[in-house]
């Protein structure tokens, strides 16, 4: 299947002349421009190579037409967004991007005075370029990782940067909103989170479209760099409209005794594919990965996850819950990789799928690659339909069918909700589920 | 021609018997067999991957990977490992243009 996506010449809207014109519009340090140029060459090379079949073969990309999307020069004036999170809490800082341009950014003075940097990538590049040079696509997601990351690095349109200095703990969450409003608009936003030693932070990010029917493209990247003893909670709530393509390469690196709690929610997009790596690099590093997916109509939502144990006494715990209805499809290919030196690893991965129709499809493939001999690694996947007897039981007690279905779906997700400590995220997901079930 | 989408020309089939097209964001395989056109969703109901290159015989297409066989007229799954039918499309031809609509 992947051979059908091969195309040695770049799509017209991402051709060399378009790339040069794009560079001319940017106001960035020279090293960053060079990084883009190098990445574009890698992108051209990667176009002629087959996408990794292990990662892509289950995802049908035949209807993908990248030439139908372009990076807009101007954003749609006055577009409004029905966001899930923005007005639900008091955030200590917010960044909003529309059609690949930053339209607002703020951070409370208290955090600024502690040396916290939170804002738009282009602004931070110009104010703290040397700091970013060490981190931007050098440690977590590298431009040569695959075609998507090279494409992203070349055309990166901006994004959100969070830097928390050593020993600074942020007790209030930050919010980042990525929005698309114009038809055929492309967004190549990048999220870079850097926590120095013993820092802590919570970042909630969501993606949203202004309309239900305008096609869009997101080619994104997320880099989460958590230094020793630091603690990061990161949530990405993907809620594009069902005409949008969402392709992303994401990676978290966790150092000694640090912890990362990473929650991804896949609600929107026509086709979404996320390559998500968690690298446990230091002794005692921990990562918890939570996934919530609800796909309907013809949505295709795909995850390719890796929990890499690169040091001893590291712990990873991944739980994905996927609900499907109509003709939707969800794919999860997960791998726990344990290096020879990563003794005393404790790795866990599990993906459960609840199928609400006979025409939806779920492919869940857990995997283990273990090179150490003193570890505990467990994995599993389940898929099943709603038990009609449960519905009957509820209805026999006066609960309408739709409410019974809602209770069953909520109960199914509860196992992952219980792991998300940020209450507004739990509430938001619960509301989104009601909306998806069509009972609000 | 309400509900139909124009996807190809009859003349496209000079010297070939199949063409991959897109109908409402769904990949569809349009097949010509002895002056008759058939259209099926180009996804095997067993493994979810394309049927495009599968051999066709007696109005049946065989999945090139695991051998599942489907009836081109009804979409019915005719042998294991497929158990579910694949969607088919109604084909209309007008002035040399081929139009499709999901059945």
Interface residues (C-beta under 8 A of the other chain):
Chain A: X1 X4 X57 X58 X60 X62 X63 X270 X298 X329 X361 X363
Chain B: X20 X22 X25 X26 X27 X42 X43 X48 X49 X50
